[in-house]
Every structure is written in structure tokens, then in C-alpha cells.
Amino acid sequence: MNRVAFATLFWVINIVYIKDNKCYILFIWEGRWQSVKYADLHIHSSYSDGILTPEQIVSLAKKQGIKYISITDHDTISSQYITKIKDEDIHIIPGIEFSTEYNDIELHILGYFMDIDNENLKFTIDKVMKSRVERARKIIDKLNSININITMDDVLKHGNHSVGRGNIARAIVDKGYAKNYKEAFDEYLMQGRVAYIKGEKLSFKEVLNIINDSGGLAVLAHPGKIYRSIEVESIIKMLKCHGMKGIEVYHPSHSKEQINTFYNLSKKYKLLISGGSDFHNSKKNGKTIGSQGINELLLEKIINFKEKL
């Protein structure tokens, strides 16, 4: 027999149903399947490939009525000074998004609650930053060789703390070589394109170790983007064995079916459930801060887990 339960939380109807011994939880808000705007734990600032400063992000989040955020810039904690600023209206969880890979499959791993003053964490990130700058120089050289005349100074105008392809894409658009961010990637920067350079990444074990050793919680980011979808469950099992604590179930790229799948996997492997908008700028994907996230109950589970460590 199927069991159905309804509960209203923060203007959201949670529908829970059990079928064939599997639990499905869906969230309806304003007629769309999505989660509650209470905590957005995946946001990018101008310290990586976003456009807003940490202060602007906090201001926008407060206007949206969000109570908890995490700024998770790519491979850098330069924006994390904002976590030391006290604000009665919003809580800011230390965060980062590391790039790594497993068997040539690109993975992104979010880290929450790290001690941002941890010396090993700072040393590791400094090493990654130097690698990113070197990669950017090689990409710029390739672009110059096909008469896409941009310089490192052009790229650094779009962020000089965590230089990546996103910063280069914006420089390409600024110079008129592409109409928009997506076209710049599709034409020049994607794998297989003329200016693509594979980045050097930390191993997934290094990423998990540095997050855990600095007191953080490691969460697999947007698993729906893993291109070998058939391997997602085995990747989750393997990452958990090496210290991963959660899955980003709620992400703008995830379909309703994927949300159900990742929710069930989080329960199967006793992992925390996270979520966020992956906000960079509203022009990139039409999403704003808080358009995806988790409700208060799920956030409390994350906080309680951290407090017990």
C-alpha cells in the first residue's frame, strides 16, 4: 500500500510517498518542483567566476529572506573573510567548491564549515591557485594563436583570486569575440575546442582529506552533471568510503527524477542532503540566490551533524 503524507513548511508543500519500499519526497512551491528558500549552500562570488562581491551576495540573500548561505568559490577561500562578519539577519557558513576527478570523470566537491585559518588548507589552495594561473596563461596563448587577442590583464578584470575558464570566457565576450558566455565556451573553451587545456586537479582523496582535516563536511556537488550517469551510485559509495558526508540533491540542473534519485541515494547511504542555486549571475542561467536550496529541517541535520564531530 502506498502511504502519502502532506506537511506545509515555509509556504512549501512537502509530499512524501512510499512505493515498492522506496521513499520519494517532492517539493511544490508556486506550482514548481523545488525546495524551500531557507538556506542556499552553493553560491559563487567575484572571487571566482561570479559577478557579485560577498557583501552584495549577503545583501541580496537578505532581501530574498534567506537565513543561511554558503559562498563556495572555486578552489579558493579568498571570499571567506565574510564569514567573520556578524549579522543578526543571516548566517554565513564557510564554503568552497573543489574541482577533482575520478577515473577521468570530473567531479566537484563542496566543503562546508572548514577552519579557514587552517595552515594546510591555505597551503593546498595556494598550490591550486598557481596551477590555475599557469593553465590560464596557456589558454590565452592558444587563443592568441588564432587571433583572439586577449591578455591576462583582460582576464583578471573578472576576478584575480581564482582564475578559470569562466573568467576567460567573460574576457572573450568583452572583446567581442563571442556574443555571450555560453558561446565563448562552446566555440573556444570546452573540451575538444581549440583553446581547451586540461586543468591539473587535486585527487579526490586529497580533496576529501583537506576538507575533513580542516574540520569541514564534504558534499558531492551537482551529481546530475556527472556525464557517466550510470556510475553515479558507485562514485557516491566510493566517496563515502573516503570521507564524503553528503550529496547536493537540490540543484538547478537536476530534474524531478534526478532529485528523487539523489534523495533516495542519500538515504540509502546515510548521507546528508544539501542544495543551492549555484548562483553566478542572474544573466547566466536566470537563477537568483535562493532559487534552489534546502529547508530548515535539512539544514538542522547538517548543523547537528557538524556539532557532533
Summary of the structure (lengths in Angstrom):
residues: 309
radius of gyration: 19.4
end to end distance: 38.8
largest distance: 65.7
contacts: 1036
relative contact order: 0.16
helix: 40%
strand: 22%
